[in-house]
Each structure stands twice: as C-alpha cells, then as structure tokens.
Amino acid sequence: MARAPACQGCQEDAQPVTTVTRHAPQRRRPRQHRRMIAKENFTRMKKLRFLLSLTNDDNDYQMEQSSAARHAARKLGVDLEVVYAGNDGIKQSQQLLSSIQSSSAPRPDAIIFEPAGSTAHPQIARAAATAGIGVVLLNRDAEYIAELRRVFHVPAFTLTSNHEEIGRIQGQQLSAVLPAGGIVLYIQGPAESSAAKQRYTGLLETKSDGVQLRVLKAHWTEASAYKTVSSFLRLSTSRQAQIEALCAQDDSMAMGARKAFEECRELREQWQRMPFLGCDGLPKTGQEWVRRKLLTATIFIPPNADLAIEMMVKSIATGALPAERTFTTAKSFPTVEVLKQQSSARARAVSR
C-alpha cells in the first residue's frame, strides 16, 4: 500500500490507495491557480449580492440602466438592490455607506454607482474596499480606482463613455443641421457634473465657428429643462435672440425644452422649423423620438450597468481583475452624413 500523491497541499487528508502504475509526483498548483479555484467554489456556494446606485429615477437613460442591470442580475443569479439618489450626492453617499456598514442585513459583495454629485465618493469607495467589497464606478473617472486595485486587491474598475467624444459628435451634428451657422440654445447638465463639462468641451472642438451658443443649465431631467427653458422664454431678450436650433446634453432635457417651446405661442412658427438635438439615444425613447420627428438627432450611448455586473461576477469567479477602465462607444443617430443630406434637401426645398 502507498499513499497517493498530495493534491493541492492537503497531505493530511490523503487516504491509502493501491498503486497500480507509477506516476511522477503531482506538482502543487501555483498559488494564484489555487486562489481561482477557491473563488469558483465560493461563487458556487454563495449567492452574490450587489448594490446599484443611480443618480435619479426621472431620466430615460437611468431607467434603462436599472432595467439592463436587473436583467443581467437575473441571468447570472445575482441578488441586486437598486437605489436612486435623487440627484443628491450626500443622499447617495449615505445610501452606499449604510449598505457597506450594515449590521442588520448582509453586506453587498460589490457596489456599483454613478456619482450623483461633484464627487466620486472616494471615502465610500475606500470603506468598501477595506471591507473586501468590489467597486464599480459608472460614467466617471477617478484616480482612486488604481489605489483600490493596488492596496486592497479587490475588483475595482470604471465603465464609462468618452464624454468629450460625445460632445464632439454633437458638435458635428450641429454643424450638419446649421451649415450657415446661427444661435443655438444649449442645455447643459449640472455645473458639478464632470460629464456635462466634458461634453461641452468636446462640442466646442467640432462645432463650426458660425454656431453661437446660449447656455442654460438643467439637471438631466425633462422637468428641470422645461422649467429652465420656460423661464428663459419669458425674458424679453429671448425674443431677440433668433434661436436657430436647440441642443441638449440628454434626450430628456431636449424633450423638456421642446415642451416649453410648444407652449410659447408667440414662437410657434420658429420652433416648428427648429432642429432639436438630444443625447442618450435609447431605442424606445431617443431613437423613437427621432423617428417621430420630435427630435432631429440624438447620440446612442449604450447602458453599461449590465456590463458592470457581468464583469464583476466574472472577476469574483476567476480572481482576475478586469481592465481598470472600459469605454463604451457612442454613435450618432442618424449618422452625421445623413443629417448633412437632410439639411441640403431642406435648403433646396426652401430655394424653390
């Protein structure tokens, strides 16, 4: 009788067996491989719990984020809790911290959040990593992600759109629909939003010199844009502006602005021929509004909360860290070339 070769460092548990043929001693697997096996066993035994915190529940993109995330969670067997911050960074930090430090309910295995305010919640992220909780930052960059990966060895990464590129696409769209230039009423997101700042920067790079902007700010919702534009249209100076187009940093704000114009009878003839441009371009909202000619163009930005869940589950299961930053690709809808053709066709029709 002889003992079987030790398997994965468990010599004391080995049982006597009959040796039929001689084999070379089995090598111990590398520590990283053993860790991956442990992760896989853990995943099979324990149902993962994730917390997703979104900025608000009054925006078509945020609602699509929620829907996509829930679908991914069901598919992967993840227990997902979704909370909304109401565009309040302080409220969001309290929601996240409460879950991380909870003593009455199981803590999440990962937090996934899109910052609602000016901060990306570095203290919250570090508290989560210290507790062994994974961290995913949506649609925002933060330097602390590299630190979390290096110091705490937890799955930590960002999933975001290239917001400057989105702005550049919108600048190209404006130049296409206003080849002769003109005044554009531009609805920007909140002042503290890095996405809003980056989209504005990108737009300035590509818009034609003849396009002049009148900038108003709103909070990524239809209601906030409606209120802002309605107030602007009540000013006597708005009548003198000769606005040629409206461009908003998301579709909800574009539709809120359109509603404000529709209620202004004095400008009926003007707004009926104005291009309205938005952004987010989801199939059931932004793209549908373009087909119904409520918007002239939008930019499709794919939701990424579902991808965040898939990447986090894979990282926990394998022990391998995802890339520190992953970009989603934005596309003009319709294409900029189609917008140019439509603009040329309108110009020919007017000249007849």
C-alpha positions as CSV (number, residue, x, y, z in Angstrom):
1,M,0.0,0.0,0.0
2,A,1.2,3.5,-0.7
3,R,-0.2,7.0,-0.3
4,A,-1.5,8.9,-3.3
5,P,0.4,12.0,-4.3
6,A,-0.7,15.0,-2.2
7,C,-3.3,17.1,-4.0
8,Q,-3.3,20.9,-3.6
9,G,-1.5,20.9,-0.3
10,C,-3.9,18.6,1.5
11,Q,-1.4,15.8,2.5
12,E,-3.0,15.1,5.9
13,D,-6.4,14.3,4.3
14,A,-5.0,11.8,1.8
15,Q,-6.2,8.1,2.2
16,P,-4.2,4.9,1.4
17,V,-4.9,3.5,-2.0
18,T,-3.4,0.7,-4.1
19,T,-0.8,1.9,-6.6
20,V,-1.3,0.3,-10.0
21,T,1.2,2.1,-12.1
22,R,4.0,4.5,-11.2
23,H,3.5,8.2,-11.9
24,A,5.6,11.2,-11.4
25,P,4.6,13.1,-8.2
26,Q,1.8,15.6,-8.8
27,R,3.1,19.2,-8.6
28,R,1.4,21.7,-6.4
29,R,-0.6,24.1,-8.5
30,P,0.5,27.8,-8.4
31,R,-0.9,29.8,-5.5
32,Q,-2.8,32.1,-8.0
33,H,-4.5,29.0,-9.5
34,R,-5.5,27.7,-6.1
35,R,-7.0,31.1,-5.3
36,M,-9.0,31.0,-8.5
37,I,-10.4,27.6,-7.6
38,A,-11.3,28.9,-4.1
39,K,-13.1,31.8,-5.8
40,E,-15.1,29.5,-8.0
41,N,-16.1,27.3,-5.1
42,F,-17.2,30.4,-3.2
43,T,-19.3,31.6,-6.1
44,R,-21.0,28.2,-6.4
45,M,-21.8,28.2,-2.6
46,K,-22.8,31.8,-2.1
47,K,-25.3,33.9,-4.0
48,L,-23.7,37.2,-4.8
49,R,-25.3,40.5,-3.6
50,F,-24.7,43.7,-5.5
51,L,-25.9,47.3,-4.8
52,L,-26.5,49.6,-7.7
53,S,-26.9,53.3,-7.0
54,L,-28.2,55.5,-9.9
55,T,-28.5,59.3,-10.0
56,N,-32.3,59.5,-10.3
57,D,-35.4,57.7,-11.4
58,D,-36.7,60.5,-13.7
59,N,-34.4,60.1,-16.7
60,D,-34.8,57.6,-19.6
61,Y,-31.1,56.6,-19.5
62,Q,-31.0,56.0,-15.8
63,M,-34.2,53.9,-16.0
64,E,-32.7,51.9,-18.9
65,Q,-29.6,51.4,-16.7
66,S,-31.8,49.9,-14.0
67,S,-33.7,47.7,-16.4
68,A,-30.5,46.4,-18.0
69,A,-28.9,45.7,-14.7
70,R,-31.9,43.8,-13.4
71,H,-31.9,41.6,-16.5
72,A,-28.2,40.8,-16.1
73,A,-28.6,40.1,-12.4
74,R,-31.5,37.6,-13.1
75,K,-29.5,35.9,-15.8
76,L,-26.4,35.5,-13.6
77,G,-28.3,34.7,-10.3
78,V,-27.2,37.8,-8.5
79,D,-29.3,39.4,-5.8
80,L,-29.4,43.0,-6.9
81,E,-30.7,46.0,-5.0
82,V,-31.2,49.3,-6.9
83,V,-31.4,52.7,-5.2
84,Y,-31.8,56.2,-6.6
85,A,-30.0,59.3,-5.2
86,G,-32.5,61.9,-6.4
87,N,-29.5,63.9,-7.9
88,D,-28.2,64.4,-4.4
89,G,-24.6,63.4,-3.8
90,I,-25.0,63.5,0.0
91,K,-28.0,61.2,-0.1
92,Q,-26.1,58.8,-2.4
93,S,-23.1,58.6,0.0
94,Q,-25.5,57.9,2.9
95,Q,-27.2,55.1,0.9
96,L,-23.9,53.5,0.0
97,L,-22.3,53.8,3.4
98,S,-25.4,52.4,5.1
99,S,-25.2,49.3,3.0
100,I,-21.4,48.9,3.4
101,Q,-21.6,49.2,7.2
102,S,-24.9,47.4,7.7
103,S,-25.1,45.1,10.8
104,S,-28.8,44.1,10.2
105,A,-28.6,42.9,6.6
106,P,-25.9,41.1,4.6
107,R,-23.3,43.4,3.1
108,P,-23.1,43.6,-0.7
109,D,-20.2,41.8,-2.4
110,A,-19.9,44.8,-4.7
111,I,-21.2,48.4,-5.0
112,I,-21.9,49.8,-8.5
113,F,-22.7,53.5,-8.7
114,E,-22.9,56.5,-11.0
115,P,-22.0,59.6,-8.9
116,A,-24.9,62.0,-8.4
117,G,-22.8,65.0,-7.4
118,S,-19.4,66.6,-7.9
119,T,-17.5,63.9,-6.0
120,A,-16.9,60.3,-7.0
121,H,-17.2,59.3,-3.2
122,P,-13.5,58.3,-2.7
123,Q,-14.0,57.7,1.1
124,I,-17.0,55.5,0.4
125,A,-15.1,53.5,-2.2
126,R,-12.2,53.0,0.3
127,A,-14.5,51.9,3.0
128,A,-16.0,49.4,0.7
129,A,-12.6,48.1,-0.5
130,T,-11.4,47.9,3.2
131,A,-14.4,45.6,3.8
132,G,-13.5,43.4,0.8
133,I,-16.3,44.8,-1.3
134,G,-15.8,45.3,-5.0
135,V,-16.3,48.8,-6.5
136,V,-17.5,49.8,-10.0
137,L,-17.7,53.5,-11.0
138,L,-20.1,54.2,-13.9
139,N,-19.7,57.1,-16.3
140,R,-17.0,58.9,-14.3
141,D,-13.2,58.6,-13.9
142,A,-11.5,58.6,-10.5
143,E,-7.8,58.3,-9.6
144,Y,-8.6,56.2,-6.5
145,I,-9.5,53.2,-8.6
146,A,-5.9,52.4,-9.2
147,E,-5.2,52.7,-5.5
148,L,-8.0,50.3,-4.6
149,R,-6.7,47.7,-7.0
150,R,-3.1,48.1,-5.8
151,V,-3.7,48.3,-2.0
152,F,-6.8,46.3,-1.3
153,H,-6.7,43.8,-4.2
154,V,-10.4,43.9,-4.7
155,P,-12.2,44.1,-8.1
156,A,-12.3,47.8,-8.8
157,F,-12.8,49.4,-12.2
158,T,-14.7,52.1,-14.2
159,L,-17.1,51.7,-17.0
160,T,-17.7,55.0,-18.8
161,S,-18.4,56.7,-22.1
162,N,-15.9,59.1,-23.6
163,H,-17.9,62.2,-22.8
164,E,-15.6,64.5,-24.8
165,E,-16.1,62.3,-27.8
166,I,-19.9,62.5,-27.3
167,G,-19.5,66.3,-27.3
168,R,-17.5,66.2,-30.5
169,I,-20.2,64.1,-32.2
170,Q,-22.8,66.7,-31.1
171,G,-20.7,69.5,-32.4
172,Q,-20.6,67.7,-35.8
173,Q,-24.4,67.2,-35.7
174,L,-24.9,71.0,-35.0
175,S,-22.6,71.9,-37.9
176,A,-24.5,69.5,-40.2
177,V,-28.0,70.9,-39.3
178,L,-26.9,74.5,-39.3
179,P,-24.4,74.7,-42.2
180,A,-24.7,78.5,-42.3
181,G,-24.4,78.8,-38.5
182,G,-26.8,80.5,-36.1
183,I,-27.7,80.8,-32.5
184,V,-28.2,77.6,-30.6
185,L,-29.9,77.3,-27.2
186,Y,-27.7,74.7,-25.4
187,I,-29.0,72.8,-22.4
188,Q,-26.1,71.6,-20.2
189,G,-26.2,69.3,-17.3
190,P,-25.5,70.4,-13.7
191,A,-22.4,72.6,-13.1
192,E,-20.9,70.0,-10.8
193,S,-21.2,67.2,-13.4
194,S,-17.8,66.2,-15.0
195,A,-19.8,64.5,-17.8
196,A,-21.5,67.8,-18.6
197,K,-18.2,69.7,-18.6
198,Q,-16.5,67.2,-20.8
199,R,-19.4,67.1,-23.3
200,Y,-19.3,70.9,-23.6
201,T,-15.5,70.8,-24.1
202,G,-15.9,68.3,-26.9
203,L,-18.6,70.2,-28.6
204,L,-16.5,73.4,-28.7
205,E,-13.8,71.4,-30.6
206,T,-16.0,70.5,-33.5
207,K,-18.9,73.0,-33.9
208,S,-18.4,75.4,-36.8
209,D,-17.4,79.0,-36.0
210,G,-20.7,80.2,-37.1
211,V,-22.6,78.3,-34.4
212,Q,-23.1,80.5,-31.3
213,L,-24.2,79.0,-28.0
214,R,-26.6,80.4,-25.4
215,V,-26.0,78.1,-22.4
216,L,-28.7,77.1,-19.9
217,K,-28.3,74.5,-17.1
218,A,-30.7,71.7,-16.0
219,H,-30.5,68.5,-14.0
220,W,-30.6,65.7,-16.6
221,T,-34.5,65.5,-16.4
222,E,-37.3,66.7,-18.6
223,A,-38.9,68.6,-15.8
224,S,-35.8,70.6,-15.0
225,A,-35.2,71.5,-18.6
226,Y,-38.8,72.5,-19.1
227,K,-38.6,74.8,-16.1
228,T,-35.3,76.4,-17.2
229,V,-36.3,77.0,-20.8
230,S,-39.8,78.3,-19.8
231,S,-38.1,80.9,-17.6
232,F,-35.8,81.8,-20.4
233,L,-38.6,82.3,-22.9
234,R,-40.4,84.7,-20.6
235,L,-37.5,87.1,-20.9
236,S,-37.8,89.8,-23.5
237,T,-34.3,89.2,-24.6
238,S,-35.2,85.6,-25.7
239,R,-37.4,87.1,-28.4
240,Q,-34.5,89.0,-29.9
241,A,-32.1,86.0,-29.9
242,Q,-33.4,84.4,-33.1
243,I,-32.6,80.9,-32.0
244,E,-32.0,78.5,-34.9
245,A,-31.7,75.2,-33.0
246,L,-31.8,73.6,-29.6
247,C,-29.2,71.2,-28.4
248,A,-29.4,69.3,-25.1
249,Q,-26.9,67.0,-23.4
250,D,-29.5,64.3,-23.0
251,D,-32.8,63.4,-24.6
252,S,-34.9,64.0,-21.6
253,M,-33.8,67.6,-21.4
254,A,-34.3,68.1,-25.1
255,M,-37.9,66.9,-24.8
256,G,-38.5,69.2,-21.8
257,A,-37.1,72.1,-23.8
258,R,-39.3,71.2,-26.7
259,K,-42.4,71.2,-24.4
260,A,-41.5,74.7,-23.2
261,F,-41.3,76.0,-26.8
262,E,-44.5,74.3,-27.8
263,E,-46.3,76.2,-25.0
264,C,-45.0,79.5,-26.2
265,R,-47.5,80.6,-28.9
266,E,-45.5,83.6,-30.0
267,L,-42.7,81.4,-31.1
268,R,-44.8,78.7,-32.8
269,E,-43.5,79.3,-36.3
270,Q,-39.9,79.5,-35.1
271,W,-39.8,76.2,-33.1
272,Q,-41.7,74.3,-35.8
273,R,-38.7,74.6,-38.1
274,M,-36.0,74.3,-35.4
275,P,-33.8,71.3,-35.2
276,F,-33.9,69.7,-31.7
277,L,-30.8,67.6,-30.7
278,G,-30.5,65.3,-27.8
279,C,-28.2,62.6,-26.4
280,D,-28.5,59.0,-25.0
281,G,-30.4,57.6,-28.0
282,L,-32.1,54.7,-26.4
283,P,-34.2,52.6,-28.8
284,K,-37.6,53.2,-27.1
285,T,-37.1,56.9,-26.3
286,G,-34.4,58.9,-28.1
287,Q,-34.4,56.9,-31.3
288,E,-38.1,56.7,-31.3
289,W,-38.4,60.4,-30.8
290,V,-36.2,60.9,-33.9
291,R,-38.4,58.6,-35.9
292,R,-41.5,60.6,-34.8
293,K,-39.6,63.8,-35.7
294,L,-39.8,65.1,-32.2
295,L,-36.0,65.2,-32.2
296,T,-33.8,65.8,-35.2
297,A,-30.9,63.7,-33.9
298,T,-29.6,62.0,-30.9
299,I,-26.4,60.1,-29.8
300,F,-26.7,56.5,-28.8
301,I,-24.9,55.8,-25.6
302,P,-25.3,52.1,-24.6
303,P,-26.2,51.4,-21.0
304,N,-23.3,49.9,-19.0
305,A,-24.7,48.8,-15.7
306,D,-25.4,45.3,-17.1
307,L,-21.9,45.0,-18.3
308,A,-20.6,46.1,-14.9
309,I,-22.5,43.3,-13.3
310,E,-21.2,40.7,-15.8
311,M,-17.6,41.9,-15.4
312,M,-17.8,41.9,-11.5
313,V,-19.3,38.4,-11.4
314,K,-16.5,37.1,-13.7
315,S,-13.9,38.8,-11.6
316,I,-15.1,37.3,-8.4
317,A,-15.4,33.9,-10.0
318,T,-12.0,33.8,-11.6
319,G,-9.9,36.1,-9.3
320,A,-8.8,38.1,-12.3
321,L,-9.1,41.8,-12.3
322,P,-10.8,43.4,-15.3
323,A,-9.2,46.3,-17.1
324,E,-9.1,49.4,-14.9
325,R,-11.1,51.4,-17.4
326,T,-13.5,50.3,-20.1
327,F,-15.1,52.7,-22.6
328,T,-18.5,52.2,-24.3
329,T,-18.8,53.5,-27.9
330,A,-21.2,56.3,-28.7
331,K,-22.8,56.8,-32.2
332,S,-24.8,59.5,-33.9
333,F,-28.4,58.6,-34.8
334,P,-28.9,59.2,-37.6
335,T,-25.3,59.5,-38.9
336,V,-23.8,62.9,-39.4
337,E,-23.7,62.2,-43.1
338,V,-27.5,61.6,-43.2
339,L,-28.0,64.9,-41.3
340,K,-26.0,66.8,-43.9
341,Q,-28.1,65.2,-46.7
342,Q,-31.3,66.2,-44.9
343,S,-30.1,69.7,-44.4
344,S,-29.2,70.0,-48.1
345,A,-32.6,68.7,-49.1
346,R,-34.3,71.3,-46.8
347,A,-32.2,74.1,-48.3
348,R,-33.2,73.0,-51.9
349,A,-36.8,72.9,-50.9
350,V,-36.8,76.4,-49.5
351,S,-35.0,77.8,-52.6
352,R,-37.6,76.5,-55.0
